[in-house]
Amino acid sequence: MNSEKRKLEYGEVTKIACGDMNIRVYDTKDAIDDRVIILDKDGRGLVVELPAFRRNIEELAHYLEDENVTIEGKLVSYHAAGSSFLPSGCEELSDRKRREVQLDRRRSRTHRKLR
């Protein structure tokens, strides 16, 4: 496996070549020291977690564009902070999870009222 690091304005990307695919780790170097993992093959990518801050979101979006990587899916926490750089088709899971969270909140409020 070969790896290379690329410093960006705010963060840094480590690209690890694994045969015909890449693992990219974006270290945001932000206040919460996030890391975003991108798995890509033939210009098609999957994001594991998302950056939380606008400048990192923009930076990652530009980096992926420069690298000709199109994000086609995501695996993220329910909050999905930072998902603004993803194409619209990737929101399905987040929308479903958001509805589940809203339903849980309603149930919780109802339960508190009944006590």
Order of alpha helices (4+ residues) and beta strands (2+ residues): beta-beta-beta-beta-beta-alpha-beta-alpha
